[in-house]
Amino acid sequence: MRRLLILYPAVLVLLLPVPDTWVNFWFWSTLLAAVAGLISLGLLLRTPGRRGRT
């Protein structure tokens, strides 16, 4: 998670100055990010929580 928090802003800085003609790239990038988020959320909800521990 720490690595992701460090790398995400760096990737944003690298990708911000792309030309407007990269519409397909941004569309697929957004779509893949949404799917990855849904999969991640689904995996988090499937794992057993700490309900039994006190």
C-alpha positions, 0 to 999 in steps of 0.5 A: 500500500505504501508503494502504491501511495508513493508511485501513484502521484509520480505516474500522474505527473508523468501522464498529465502532459499527454496530448488531447488526442489520447482519448482512447488511452484515457478511456481504457485507463479509466475503465481498467482502473474502475474494474481493478477497484471493483475486483479489489473491493470484492476481494476485500469483502470476501476475506474474513474480518477480525470479528472473532478477535478482541 
